[in-house]
Amino acid sequence: MPLDAVPGLGPMRLRPIRAEDAAALVRYFERLTAEDVRLRFFAPLRSLSTRQVERFTQVDGERETAFVLEAPEEGRPEILSIGRLAKTQEGPRAEFAVSVRSDLKGRGIGRFMLTYLIEQARQRGFNEIFGDMLEENEAMLALSRELGFTLTPVAESSAIIRATHAL
């Protein structure tokens, strides 16, 4: 899906992630700030292991799906954002995760990606989408609220907020 949604970035493309994206995923991760990594993974990671790269780029499509938003930089496609949906065991629900390259935050990419994931979840027959985020992730909490998610603390951890959206 070609896009021109973000001013100053030129043409972008949204597509499912592929195993061949391993090197681009590593470059993407290297461009995330330590704080953005902590907010996304709830832990301070310095790099992705080979196993993590494989897990993130080789999705089965039945239980999990992932999309990359990419644009050409220096003659090769670079990942700008990643969005994931994972089917849960509890009925037709899906957990979402979104990340945006740190240098591109505040340009509407996260909103675009989360809106796309909501629509993908609907098309795949889910009746609810949810995501967990740290309570200090104010930008993601605000975006979730704006898109109609209900925010509630997770009982197991007062530092985690669950954003839930009925479809």
C-alpha positions as CSV (number, residue, x, y, z in Angstrom):
1,M,0.0,0.0,0.0
2,P,1.8,3.2,-1.1
3,L,1.4,6.3,1.1
4,D,2.2,10.0,1.1
5,A,0.6,10.7,4.5
6,V,3.6,12.3,6.3
7,P,4.9,15.6,5.1
8,G,8.6,15.6,4.4
9,L,9.1,11.9,4.2
10,G,8.2,11.3,0.6
11,P,6.5,8.1,-0.6
12,M,6.0,5.4,2.0
13,R,4.8,1.8,1.8
14,L,2.9,-0.3,4.3
15,R,3.2,-4.0,4.0
16,P,3.4,-7.2,6.0
17,I,6.8,-7.9,7.6
18,R,9.0,-10.5,6.0
19,A,11.9,-12.6,7.0
20,E,14.1,-10.6,4.6
21,D,13.5,-7.5,6.8
22,A,15.9,-8.8,9.5
23,A,18.7,-6.3,8.7
24,A,16.3,-3.4,8.3
25,L,14.7,-4.4,11.7
26,V,18.1,-4.3,13.4
27,R,18.8,-0.8,11.8
28,Y,15.3,0.3,13.0
29,F,16.0,-0.9,16.5
30,E,19.4,0.9,16.5
31,R,17.6,4.2,15.7
32,L,15.3,3.9,18.8
33,T,16.3,5.8,21.9
34,A,16.9,3.9,25.1
35,E,13.7,5.4,26.5
36,D,11.6,4.4,23.5
37,V,12.9,0.9,23.7
38,R,12.0,0.8,27.4
39,L,8.5,2.1,26.8
40,R,7.9,-0.5,24.0
41,F,9.5,-3.6,25.6
42,F,9.1,-2.6,29.3
43,A,12.8,-3.3,29.8
44,P,16.1,-1.7,28.8
45,L,17.4,-3.7,25.8
46,R,20.6,-2.7,24.2
47,S,20.1,-4.8,21.1
48,L,17.9,-7.5,19.6
49,S,19.1,-11.1,19.8
50,T,19.1,-13.2,16.6
51,R,16.2,-15.1,18.1
52,Q,14.2,-11.9,18.7
53,V,14.9,-10.7,15.2
54,E,13.7,-14.0,13.8
55,R,10.6,-14.0,16.0
56,F,9.7,-10.4,15.0
57,T,10.2,-11.0,11.3
58,Q,8.9,-14.5,10.8
59,V,5.3,-14.4,11.8
60,D,2.8,-17.2,11.1
61,G,-0.1,-15.0,9.9
62,E,-2.7,-17.2,11.7
63,R,-1.9,-16.2,15.3
64,E,0.1,-13.1,14.7
65,T,0.6,-10.5,12.0
66,A,2.9,-7.5,11.7
67,F,3.3,-4.6,9.3
68,V,6.1,-2.3,8.5
69,L,5.8,1.3,7.2
70,E,8.9,1.9,5.1
71,A,10.4,4.6,3.0
72,P,13.6,4.8,0.9
73,E,16.6,6.3,2.6
74,E,20.1,6.3,1.1
75,G,19.0,4.0,-1.7
76,R,17.4,1.2,0.5
77,P,14.0,0.8,2.2
78,E,14.1,1.8,5.9
79,I,11.5,0.9,8.5
80,L,9.7,3.9,10.0
81,S,7.2,2.1,12.1
82,I,6.1,-1.4,13.1
83,G,2.6,-2.5,14.1
84,R,1.7,-6.0,15.4
85,L,-1.5,-7.9,16.2
86,A,-1.5,-11.1,18.1
87,K,-4.5,-13.3,18.7
88,T,-5.1,-14.2,22.3
89,Q,-6.4,-17.4,23.9
90,E,-9.5,-15.6,25.3
91,G,-12.0,-15.4,22.4
92,P,-11.8,-13.2,19.4
93,R,-9.4,-10.6,20.9
94,A,-6.1,-9.3,19.6
95,E,-3.2,-7.6,21.4
96,F,-1.6,-4.8,19.6
97,A,1.8,-3.2,19.7
98,V,3.1,-0.1,17.8
99,S,6.5,1.5,17.6
100,V,7.7,4.5,15.7
101,R,11.3,5.4,15.0
102,S,12.3,7.9,17.6
103,D,13.4,10.6,15.2
104,L,9.9,10.5,13.5
105,K,7.7,10.8,16.5
106,G,5.0,13.5,16.6
107,R,4.3,13.3,12.8
108,G,1.1,11.2,12.8
109,I,2.8,7.9,12.1
110,G,1.7,6.2,15.3
111,R,-1.9,7.4,14.7
112,F,-1.8,6.0,11.2
113,M,-0.4,2.7,12.3
114,L,-2.8,2.2,15.2
115,T,-5.8,3.2,13.1
116,Y,-4.6,0.6,10.5
117,L,-4.3,-2.1,13.1
118,I,-7.8,-1.4,14.4
119,E,-9.1,-1.8,10.8
120,Q,-7.1,-5.0,10.3
121,A,-8.5,-6.4,13.6
122,R,-12.0,-5.7,12.4
123,Q,-11.4,-7.4,9.0
124,R,-9.9,-10.4,10.8
125,G,-13.1,-10.9,12.8
126,F,-11.8,-9.8,16.2
127,N,-14.3,-8.1,18.5
128,E,-11.7,-6.4,20.7
129,I,-8.2,-5.0,20.5
130,F,-6.0,-4.1,23.5
131,G,-2.5,-3.1,24.3
132,D,-0.5,-2.6,27.5
133,M,1.6,0.4,28.0
134,L,3.6,1.9,30.9
135,E,1.7,4.6,32.7
136,E,4.4,7.2,31.9
137,N,4.0,6.6,28.1
138,E,1.8,9.8,27.9
139,A,1.9,10.1,24.1
140,M,0.6,6.5,23.6
141,L,-2.0,6.9,26.3
142,A,-3.3,10.2,24.8
143,L,-3.4,8.6,21.3
144,S,-5.3,5.6,22.6
145,R,-7.8,7.9,24.3
146,E,-8.3,10.0,21.1
147,L,-9.0,6.8,19.1
148,G,-11.7,5.7,21.5
149,F,-9.8,3.2,23.7
150,T,-10.8,2.7,27.3
151,L,-7.8,2.9,29.7
152,T,-7.7,0.8,32.9
153,P,-4.8,-0.1,35.3
154,V,-3.6,-3.7,35.0
155,A,-4.2,-5.5,38.3
156,E,-0.9,-7.2,38.3
157,S,1.1,-4.0,38.0
158,S,0.2,-0.5,38.9
159,A,2.7,0.8,36.4
160,I,0.9,-0.7,33.4
161,I,-2.2,0.6,31.7
162,R,-4.3,-1.5,29.4
163,A,-6.0,0.3,26.4
164,T,-9.0,-1.6,25.2
165,H,-11.2,-0.9,22.1
166,A,-14.4,-2.8,21.2
167,L,-14.7,-3.4,17.5
